[in-house]
Amino acid sequence: MYPKLQAQIDDLFMAHKYPAKLWQSQYFPGEDHTENAWSKRLHIPLEFMFRKTKQATVE
């Protein structure tokens, strides 16, 4: 169910020209939504959210 719904969100972001550097979608086939599964990939959103970049503006 996730890939289809995430594709809709991705399309919405792109349609509204939301800057690609401010969002990303990733899918991990075969992984579940448990603490053990998340512990293997928690670094991905944390590094994305807390990376040092110039402040982006939404146009």
C-alpha positions as CSV (number, residue, x, y, z in Angstrom):
1,M,0.0,0.0,0.0
2,Y,2.8,2.4,0.8
3,P,4.4,2.8,-2.6
4,K,1.1,3.8,-4.3
5,L,0.3,6.4,-1.6
6,Q,3.8,7.7,-1.5
7,A,3.8,8.2,-5.3
8,Q,0.7,10.4,-4.9
9,I,2.5,12.5,-2.3
10,D,5.6,12.8,-4.5
11,D,3.4,13.8,-7.5
12,L,1.7,16.5,-5.3
13,F,5.1,17.9,-4.2
14,M,6.3,18.0,-7.8
15,A,3.1,19.6,-9.1
16,H,3.4,22.4,-6.5
17,K,7.1,22.8,-7.4
18,Y,8.2,22.1,-3.9
19,P,12.0,22.2,-3.9
20,A,13.4,18.7,-4.3
21,K,16.3,19.5,-1.9
22,L,13.7,19.8,0.9
23,W,12.1,16.4,0.6
24,Q,12.9,12.8,-0.4
25,S,11.0,9.5,-0.5
26,Q,12.6,6.2,0.2
27,Y,11.1,2.7,0.3
28,F,12.6,-0.3,2.0
29,P,10.9,-3.4,0.6
30,G,10.6,-6.3,3.0
31,E,11.1,-4.0,6.1
32,D,8.4,-3.6,8.6
33,H,7.4,-0.7,10.8
34,T,9.1,-1.9,14.0
35,E,11.7,-0.5,16.3
36,N,14.3,-3.0,15.0
37,A,13.6,-2.1,11.4
38,W,13.7,1.6,12.1
39,S,16.9,1.3,14.1
40,K,18.7,0.2,10.9
41,R,17.7,3.3,9.0
42,L,16.9,6.0,11.5
43,H,20.2,7.8,10.5
44,I,18.7,8.5,7.0
45,P,16.0,11.0,8.0
46,L,18.1,12.4,10.9
47,E,21.0,13.2,8.5
48,F,18.6,14.6,6.0
49,M,16.8,16.9,8.5
50,F,19.9,18.1,10.3
51,R,22.3,18.4,7.4
52,K,24.1,21.7,7.1
53,T,22.8,23.6,4.0
54,K,22.1,27.0,2.9
55,Q,18.6,28.1,3.9
56,A,16.2,27.2,1.1
57,T,13.3,29.3,0.1
58,V,10.0,28.0,-1.1
59,E,9.0,29.7,-4.3
